[in-house]
Amino acid sequence: MSDIAQWSPQVVQNVIALLKHKPGALLPILHGIQDSVGYVPPDSVPMIADALHQTRAEIHGVITFYHHFRMTPPGSNVVEVCRAEACQARGARALEAHVKDKLAIDYHMTTLDREFSLEPVYCLGNCACGPTIRVGDEIIGRVTPAKFDALVDELTTQVLEVRS
């Protein structure tokens, strides 16, 4: 997430100005904002509504309809668990339960220490090596509960080292 900008009204205004004239501009604008700052800040909703001549409720409705969009900053590590049939056949349901228990959160939530966010995904294209997760841009196959625990420990240690 090093290329994520700090949330500011100017960043949002830049995205809106760049995309508001496209047909069906709302989704590209929401993607652009989330790509730029990591989430769609609630304070950006009135800005988007004004630019597109829509109500705040319409904008909020679209944001909350699509699970991809988030209105709070994500954790340092976004963990996506594949829920597609091929991964389920290889044990993804048990892994999913373990991940939720280990992180003590459900999907679309972030741990209290802001280290991990958990998201479902419906195919990572790694079907033969399921169950599969993605952390950031890294796809990891054949994930067992023990392998996941080691990954969490490794990622937590890296964050602690960076902060020290």
C-alpha positions as CSV (number, residue, x, y, z in Angstrom):
1,M,0.0,0.0,0.0
2,S,2.9,2.3,-0.3
3,D,1.4,4.1,-3.4
4,I,-1.8,4.9,-1.4
5,A,-2.2,8.7,-0.9
6,Q,-3.3,10.3,2.3
7,W,-7.0,11.1,2.3
8,S,-7.6,14.7,1.4
9,P,-10.5,16.5,-0.3
10,Q,-8.0,17.5,-3.1
11,V,-7.2,13.9,-3.9
12,V,-10.9,13.1,-4.2
13,Q,-11.6,16.3,-6.2
14,N,-8.8,15.3,-8.6
15,V,-10.3,11.8,-9.2
16,I,-13.8,13.3,-9.6
17,A,-12.5,15.9,-12.1
18,L,-10.7,13.3,-14.1
19,L,-13.7,10.9,-14.4
20,K,-17.0,12.7,-13.9
21,H,-17.5,13.2,-17.6
22,K,-17.3,9.5,-18.4
23,P,-20.6,7.6,-19.1
24,G,-21.6,5.9,-15.9
25,A,-19.0,7.8,-14.0
26,L,-20.0,6.8,-10.4
27,L,-18.3,3.4,-10.4
28,P,-15.1,4.6,-12.0
29,I,-15.0,7.5,-9.5
30,L,-15.5,5.2,-6.5
31,H,-12.8,2.8,-7.8
32,G,-10.5,5.8,-8.5
33,I,-10.9,7.1,-5.0
34,Q,-10.5,3.7,-3.3
35,D,-7.4,3.0,-5.5
36,S,-6.0,6.4,-4.5
37,V,-6.6,6.5,-0.8
38,G,-7.4,2.8,0.1
39,Y,-11.1,3.4,0.9
40,V,-14.0,5.8,0.0
41,P,-14.0,8.3,2.9
42,P,-17.5,9.2,4.1
43,D,-16.7,12.9,3.7
44,S,-16.2,12.3,-0.1
45,V,-19.8,11.2,-0.5
46,P,-21.2,14.8,-0.7
47,M,-18.4,15.8,-3.1
48,I,-19.3,12.9,-5.4
49,A,-23.0,13.6,-5.1
50,D,-22.6,17.3,-6.0
51,A,-20.3,16.6,-9.0
52,L,-22.7,14.0,-10.4
53,H,-26.0,15.8,-9.5
54,Q,-27.1,12.8,-7.4
55,T,-28.2,12.5,-3.8
56,R,-25.9,11.5,-1.0
57,A,-28.3,8.5,-0.4
58,E,-27.8,7.3,-4.0
59,I,-24.0,7.5,-3.7
60,H,-24.0,5.8,-0.3
61,G,-26.4,3.1,-1.6
62,V,-23.9,2.2,-4.4
63,I,-21.0,2.1,-2.0
64,T,-22.7,-0.1,0.5
65,F,-24.2,-2.4,-2.2
66,Y,-20.8,-3.4,-3.6
67,H,-18.7,-5.3,-1.0
68,H,-15.6,-4.2,-2.8
69,F,-15.9,-0.7,-1.6
70,R,-15.0,0.2,2.0
71,M,-15.7,3.4,3.9
72,T,-13.0,2.9,6.5
73,P,-9.2,2.5,6.0
74,P,-8.1,-1.1,5.5
75,G,-5.7,-2.9,7.7
76,S,-2.0,-3.0,6.8
77,N,-2.6,-6.5,5.3
78,V,-5.8,-7.3,3.4
79,V,-6.4,-11.1,3.5
80,E,-8.7,-12.4,0.9
81,V,-9.9,-16.0,1.2
82,C,-11.1,-17.8,-1.9
83,R,-14.7,-19.0,-1.5
84,A,-15.1,-20.5,-5.0
85,E,-16.2,-24.1,-5.4
86,A,-12.7,-25.5,-6.3
87,C,-11.2,-24.1,-3.2
88,Q,-14.2,-25.3,-1.1
89,A,-13.6,-28.8,-2.4
90,R,-10.1,-28.6,-1.2
91,G,-10.9,-27.4,2.4
92,A,-11.5,-23.7,2.1
93,R,-14.6,-23.7,4.4
94,A,-12.5,-25.1,7.3
95,L,-9.7,-22.7,6.5
96,E,-12.2,-19.8,6.4
97,A,-13.4,-20.7,9.8
98,H,-9.9,-20.9,11.1
99,V,-8.9,-17.5,9.6
100,K,-11.9,-15.8,11.1
101,D,-11.1,-17.4,14.5
102,K,-7.4,-16.5,14.3
103,L,-8.0,-12.9,13.4
104,A,-11.1,-12.6,15.6
105,I,-13.0,-10.8,12.8
106,D,-15.5,-11.6,10.1
107,Y,-15.5,-10.7,6.5
108,H,-15.5,-6.9,5.7
109,M,-13.9,-6.2,9.1
110,T,-10.5,-5.0,10.3
111,T,-8.7,-6.2,13.4
112,L,-8.6,-3.7,16.3
113,D,-4.8,-3.2,15.8
114,R,-5.5,-2.3,12.1
115,E,-3.0,-5.0,11.0
116,F,-5.5,-7.2,9.1
117,S,-8.6,-6.8,7.1
118,L,-10.5,-9.9,5.9
119,E,-12.4,-10.1,2.6
120,P,-14.0,-12.9,0.6
121,V,-13.0,-13.4,-3.0
122,Y,-14.7,-15.7,-5.5
123,C,-11.8,-17.1,-7.5
124,L,-8.1,-16.3,-7.5
125,G,-7.4,-18.5,-10.5
126,N,-5.3,-20.9,-8.5
127,C,-7.9,-23.7,-8.4
128,A,-5.5,-26.7,-8.5
129,C,-3.6,-25.4,-5.5
130,G,-6.5,-24.6,-3.2
131,P,-7.4,-23.5,-0.7
132,T,-6.0,-20.2,-1.7
133,I,-5.6,-16.8,-0.1
134,R,-4.3,-13.5,-1.3
135,V,-2.4,-11.1,0.9
136,G,-1.8,-7.8,-0.9
137,D,-0.6,-8.9,-4.4
138,E,0.7,-12.3,-3.3
139,I,-1.4,-15.4,-4.0
140,I,-0.7,-18.3,-1.7
141,G,-1.9,-21.8,-2.4
142,R,-2.4,-25.0,-0.4
143,V,-3.0,-22.9,2.7
144,T,-3.5,-24.9,5.9
145,P,-4.4,-23.5,9.3
146,A,-0.8,-23.9,10.4
147,K,0.5,-22.2,7.2
148,F,-1.9,-19.4,7.8
149,D,-0.8,-19.0,11.4
150,A,2.8,-18.8,10.4
151,L,2.0,-16.2,7.8
152,V,0.1,-14.1,10.3
153,D,3.1,-14.4,12.7
154,E,5.5,-13.4,9.9
155,L,3.4,-10.4,8.8
156,T,3.0,-9.2,12.4
157,T,6.7,-9.5,13.0
158,Q,7.5,-7.5,9.9
159,V,5.2,-4.7,11.0
160,L,6.8,-4.7,14.5
161,E,10.3,-4.5,13.0
162,V,9.3,-1.6,10.7
163,R,7.8,0.3,13.7
164,S,10.9,-0.3,15.9
